[in-house]
Amino acid sequence: MTVHLAEEHRMLQDLVARFVDDQLIPLEPKIIAREIRGEPPKLSEDEEASLLAKCKELGLWALDAPEELGGANLPAVALMAVNEELWRTVVPFTLPPDSPNLRMLMAVASPEQKNKYMEPYARGEAKSAIAISEPGAGADPSGMTTKAEMVGNEWVINGRKIWVSRVPQADFIILMARVGSGTRHEGITAFIVENGTEGFEIAREIPMLGGHRSYELVFDNMRLPANAILGDIGQGFAPMQLRLNVRRLQIGAWAIGLSRRALDMMCTHVKQRKTFGALLADRQAI
């Protein structure tokens, strides 16, 4: 990265880089072999548990969680340096917790929701996902049609979501739905849905490039208690954007990390590969 990091943040980046080199990159042959066999290219439970234990040992835990929850409350620029290092490998591992949903919970969760959902999430003891996109409203979340209606003292939600990551592992999902008959941003509301809620179904698993998986979800007369709202009725768009902005920054950092690794591999290759009696590195085009 071309930004100037504070010394303590540069030291953190170096620590994460060593963690990637020593702990994650050696697992790449196993991940690639699983993908070749047609299996999901993911860590086993034992492998993930070992990595999480190492993270705790090194202090690579809750880096952007609030200080009152035992986190480091790192600024965005330091977090992006961390994300850049993590994506120098194809091994799918995230330092807990995954940042974006934490930011949304920090912004609008009620005290009860922070206690029940955010605090375990910040400690790395719970996992979450977010359901925004729909089959007919992917890049434009304001076009969502998933509906939430108050019936008695419960919310009844009907609709479909698509391209949702990490659903089977998630303890809870942040679900975006529309309350009322507004258009664009009007009525968009966030709800917390616990995995296993009746009326919530994983319709299908969708294979993605690189062996990743996303999911299509169906909500069929799913009932939630009145206090399942995250934030205020009709005011879910702004905190959702706050969450998305964090992920957009991460994606940029991930792309840099991948590019750095690819360039390193190419530089190594051209110094080893000979064609017609000469190293690729000695050829003008290279």
C-alpha positions in Angstrom: 0.0 0.0 0.0 1.2 3.6 -0.7 -0.4 5.1 2.4 1.7 6.0 5.4 0.9 3.8 8.4 1.6 4.7 12.0 4.5 2.6 13.3 2.3 0.5 15.5 0.0 -0.2 12.6 3.0 -1.1 10.3 4.1 -3.6 13.0 0.6 -5.1 13.0 0.7 -5.4 9.2 4.1 -7.2 9.5 2.7 -9.5 12.2 -0.3 -10.4 9.9 2.1 -10.9 7.0 4.1 -13.4 9.1 0.9 -15.2 10.2 -0.1 -15.5 6.5 3.4 -16.8 5.5 3.7 -19.2 8.4 0.1 -20.4 9.0 -2.0 -19.9 5.9 0.2 -20.4 2.9 1.3 -23.8 4.0 -2.3 -24.9 3.9 -2.8 -23.9 0.3 -2.0 -27.4 -1.2 -4.8 -28.9 0.9 -7.3 -26.2 -0.1 -6.4 -26.6 -3.8 -6.7 -30.4 -3.6 -10.1 -30.1 -2.1 -11.2 -27.8 -4.9 -9.8 -30.2 -7.6 -11.8 -33.1 -6.0 -15.0 -30.9 -6.4 -15.2 -30.2 -2.7 -15.7 -26.7 -1.2 -12.2 -25.2 -0.9 -12.5 -24.5 2.8 -10.8 -25.2 6.1 -11.7 -28.2 8.2 -13.0 -27.6 11.7 -9.7 -28.7 13.1 -7.7 -26.4 10.8 -9.8 -23.4 11.6 -9.7 -24.1 15.3 -5.9 -24.3 15.2 -5.7 -21.0 13.3 -8.1 -19.3 15.7 -6.0 -20.4 18.7 -2.9 -19.0 17.0 -4.8 -15.7 16.4 -5.6 -15.4 20.1 -2.0 -16.2 21.0 -0.7 -13.4 18.7 -3.4 -10.9 19.6 -4.9 -10.9 16.2 -8.5 -10.8 17.5 -11.3 -8.2 17.5 -9.0 -5.7 15.8 -11.9 -3.3 14.9 -14.2 -4.1 17.8 -14.9 -1.4 20.4 -12.3 -1.1 23.2 -15.0 -1.6 25.8 -15.5 -5.1 24.3 -11.8 -5.9 24.4 -11.1 -4.8 20.8 -8.4 -2.6 19.4 -10.8 -0.2 17.6 -8.3 0.1 14.7 -8.8 2.9 12.1 -9.9 1.9 8.6 -6.5 2.5 7.0 -4.9 0.0 9.4 -7.6 -2.6 8.8 -7.2 -2.4 5.1 -3.4 -3.1 5.5 -4.4 -6.2 7.5 -6.9 -7.2 4.8 -4.3 -6.8 2.1 -2.0 -9.3 3.8 -4.8 -11.8 4.5 -5.6 -12.0 0.8 -2.1 -12.9 -0.4 -3.3 -16.5 0.0 -6.2 -18.6 -1.4 -6.8 -20.1 2.1 -10.2 -18.7 3.1 -9.6 -17.3 6.6 -10.8 -14.1 8.3 -9.6 -12.7 11.6 -12.7 -12.7 13.8 -15.0 -11.0 13.6 -15.8 -10.1 10.0 -15.9 -6.3 10.1 -18.9 -5.1 8.1 -21.8 -6.5 10.1 -20.0 -5.4 13.3 -20.0 -1.8 12.1 -23.8 -2.0 11.4 -24.5 -3.5 14.8 -22.3 -0.8 16.5 -24.3 1.9 14.8 -27.9 0.9 15.4 -28.3 -2.1 17.6 -30.3 -1.7 20.8 -28.7 -2.4 24.2 -30.4 -5.8 24.3 -29.2 -6.6 20.7 -25.7 -5.6 21.5 -25.6 -7.9 24.5 -27.2 -10.8 22.7 -25.6 -10.5 19.2 -22.9 -7.9 18.9 -20.8 -8.8 22.0 -20.5 -12.5 21.1 -19.8 -11.5 17.5 -17.1 -9.1 18.5 -15.5 -11.7 20.7 -15.4 -14.1 17.7 -17.9 -16.5 19.4 -20.7 -16.0 16.8 -20.8 -15.6 13.0 -23.2 -13.6 10.9 -24.3 -12.9 7.3 -26.3 -10.2 5.6 -29.1 -10.7 3.0 -29.6 -7.7 0.7 -29.6 -8.7 -3.0 -32.7 -10.3 -4.6 -33.1 -12.2 -7.9 -34.7 -9.0 -9.4 -32.7 -6.4 -7.4 -29.1 -7.2 -7.3 -26.9 -4.1 -7.8 -29.8 -1.8 -6.8 -30.8 -2.7 -3.2 -33.4 0.1 -3.4 -35.4 -2.2 -5.7 -35.9 -4.9 -3.1 -39.4 -6.4 -2.8 -39.0 -8.6 0.2 -41.9 -7.4 2.5 -42.2 -7.2 6.2 -45.7 -6.6 7.7 -46.7 -6.2 11.4 -49.4 -8.8 12.2 -50.5 -8.5 15.8 -47.3 -8.2 17.7 -45.1 -10.0 15.2 -43.4 -9.2 11.9 -44.4 -11.5 9.0 -41.8 -11.5 6.2 -42.1 -12.9 2.7 -39.5 -12.7 -0.1 -36.3 -14.1 -1.5 -32.7 -13.2 -1.3 -29.7 -14.3 -3.4 -25.9 -14.1 -3.4 -25.7 -14.4 0.4 -22.4 -15.7 1.8 -21.7 -17.8 4.8 -25.3 -18.7 5.6 -24.9 -22.3 6.9 -22.2 -21.1 9.4 -24.1 -18.0 10.5 -25.7 -17.8 13.9 -27.8 -14.9 12.8 -28.5 -13.0 9.6 -29.2 -9.3 9.1 -32.1 -9.3 6.7 -33.1 -6.2 4.7 -36.8 -5.9 3.9 -39.3 -3.3 3.0 -42.0 -2.1 5.4 -44.9 -0.4 3.6 -45.4 0.4 -0.1 -42.6 2.9 -0.6 -40.1 3.0 -3.5 -36.4 3.4 -3.7 -35.0 3.8 -0.1 -38.4 4.3 1.5 -39.3 1.7 4.1 -36.1 -0.3 3.9 -35.7 -1.9 7.4 -33.1 -4.2 8.9 -34.1 -7.3 10.9 -32.1 -9.8 12.9 -33.0 -13.4 12.0 -31.6 -16.3 14.0 -30.6 -19.3 12.0 -33.2 -22.0 12.3 -36.1 -19.6 12.5 -39.3 -21.2 11.1 -40.2 -20.0 7.6 -36.5 -19.3 6.8 -35.1 -21.7 4.2 -31.9 -22.1 2.2 -33.3 -22.7 -1.3 -30.0 -23.6 -3.0 -26.3 -23.4 -2.8 -24.7 -21.4 -5.7 -21.2 -22.4 -6.8 -19.0 -19.3 -7.4 -15.7 -18.7 -9.1 -12.7 -19.9 -7.1 -14.7 -22.6 -5.4 -16.6 -20.1 -3.2 -20.3 -20.6 -2.4 -23.3 -18.3 -2.0 -26.9 -19.0 -1.2 -30.4 -18.2 -2.3 -32.8 -17.8 0.6 -36.6 -18.0 0.9 -38.7 -16.4 3.6 -42.2 -17.8 3.6 -44.4 -16.2 6.2 -41.5 -16.1 8.6 -42.5 -14.6 11.9 -40.2 -12.5 14.0 -40.8 -10.7 17.4 -41.4 -7.0 17.3 -38.0 -6.3 18.8 -36.2 -8.1 15.9 -35.8 -4.8 14.1 -32.2 -3.6 13.9 -32.4 0.2 14.1 -35.6 2.1 13.2 -38.5 1.2 10.9 -37.8 2.5 7.4 -34.3 3.7 8.3 -32.2 0.7 7.3 -30.7 2.0 4.1 -28.1 4.4 5.7 -26.6 1.8 8.2 -26.7 -0.8 5.4 -24.5 1.6 3.3 -22.2 2.0 6.3 -21.8 -1.7 6.3 -21.3 -1.9 2.5 -18.7 0.9 2.5 -16.5 -1.2 4.9 -16.8 -4.2 2.5 -16.0 -2.1 -0.5 -12.8 -0.9 1.2 -12.0 -4.5 2.0 -12.5 -5.7 -1.6 -10.0 -3.1 -2.8 -7.5 -4.2 -0.2 -8.1 -7.9 -1.1 -7.4 -7.1 -4.8 -4.1 -5.5 -3.9 -3.1 -8.5 -1.8 -4.0 -11.0 -4.6 -2.1 -8.9 -7.1 1.0 -8.7 -4.9 1.1 -12.4 -4.6 0.5 -13.0 -8.3 3.4 -10.6 -9.1 5.7 -12.3 -6.6 4.9 -15.7 -8.2 5.5 -14.4 -11.7 8.8 -12.8 -10.7 9.9 -16.1 -9.3 8.7 -18.0 -12.4 10.5 -15.9 -15.0 13.8 -16.4 -13.2 13.4 -20.2 -13.3 11.6 -20.9 -16.6 13.8 -21.3 -19.7 12.5 -21.2 -23.3 14.8 -21.8 -26.3 17.8 -21.7 -24.1 17.1 -18.4 -22.3 15.4 -17.4 -19.1 12.1 -15.6 -19.5 13.6 -12.9 -17.3 16.2 -12.1 -19.9 13.7 -11.5 -22.6 12.9 -7.9 -23.4 9.1 -8.4 -23.5 9.1 -9.8 -20.0 
